[in-house]
Amino acid sequence: MALYLPQHHLAIDIIDDPCSAPVDREAFPGIDVVRLTCADLSRPEVIAQLAPMRGRDGAGSLRRGRSAKA
């Protein structure tokens, strides 16, 4: 499942959701994608890393294209 925050140019791709579809990059060109697991989303420190990214057009510190555990 992907959670889209288009006003922040950010999509959160939940990679271990068996019913999920990948992020639709054609629908949101230029969007930054953060790949996380359900377990990552339950960790407050991961959510705290997402907050600064929302206003920076990709200048956040969380690694993109990988799980936050990487």
N, C-alpha and C positions, 0 to 999 in steps of 0.2 A: 504494500500500500504506500502511496506517496501522499504526503501532506504538502500542499502548495501554499506558499506565502508570496504571491506574485508582486505585491506592493513592496516587498523586500528583496525581490529577485532570488528567492530561495525555495528549494523543494527538499523535503526530508523523505528519503527513500528508505522505507522499513524493509530490510532485505530478508528477514526470516518470516515474513507473513506469507503463508502458502497461497493465499487468495489474491495476492497483489499483482498489479501490472506495473511494468517499469515506468519511470518518469517519462512523460510525453514532452520531449525537448522541442518538438515541432510546434506544439501549442504554446510553449513559453520559451522562445528563443533567447539565448543569453542567460538563462537561469542557472544559478549555482546549485549543485546537488550535493547534499550530505547524506551518505549512506550509513544507516544505523540499524541496530537490532532492537527487538522489543526490550531486551535487558538493558541496552544502552539508555533507552528512554526512561527507564525507572531510576536512573542514577542522576541525582540533582547536579552533580558536577558537569555532566554532559549537557544538560539543559542550560546551565549557566554559561557554557562555552558558546551556545547558539545565540544567546541574547546579543552580544556585541556584533555578530555577523549581520543581524537584521537590518542595520542601518548603514552598512559599509560596502555594498556591492562587491562582495567577495573578498574583503580584506580581513575576514575573521581568522582566528587561529586554529579552528578545528580543521583537521585534514579532510579534504574533499575526495570523494570517490572511494573512501575506505570506511570501515567501521571505526568508531571512536576508540576502540580498544587497540587499534593498530599503531 
